[in-house]
């Protein structure tokens, strides 16, 4: 499974992923969340990981993701390093839930559909 993540998250996320998951960090210029979703589709990613849940409240972003067939994954954390830790800690649940849902929120100890 391939996931694109926002450049605000640490690049080390790509290095710490297990073999069955490929994290690709956005390495382009500063773009909108919708542009990240479209880039995720172009790169053949299952979803895009964003820091903070604000993105999930954008109805147009959810529509864009649905049209692109890309899941939105938001990580609720105080800082980007904590967000990376939560992604890795909850990776099994995240992978499982991505088979059923296209909009997820990663918290400290759980992954929840939104």
CORVEN-V855326 format. One record per pair of residues at least 4 apart in sequence whose C-alpha atoms are under 6 Angstrom apart, sorted by the first residue. I is the first residue (numbers start at 1). J is the second residue. Records with the same first field share a line. If there is no record, write none. Layout:
I->J ; J
This chain:
1->21
2->21 ; 22 ; 23 ; 45 ; 46
3->23 ; 45 ; 46 ; 47 ; 48
4->23 ; 24 ; 25 ; 40 ; 48
5->25 ; 26 ; 48 ; 49
6->26 ; 50
7->25 ; 26
9->80
14->23
31->35
34->61
40->45
41->45
46->70
47->70 ; 71 ; 72
48->72
49->73 ; 74
50->74
51->74 ; 75
52->74 ; 75 ; 76
53->74
65->69 ; 70
71->102 ; 103
72->103
73->103 ; 104 ; 105
74->105
75->83 ; 105 ; 106
76->107
77->82 ; 83
86->90 ; 108
87->91
97->101
103->113 ; 114
104->112 ; 113 ; 114
105->111 ; 112
106->111
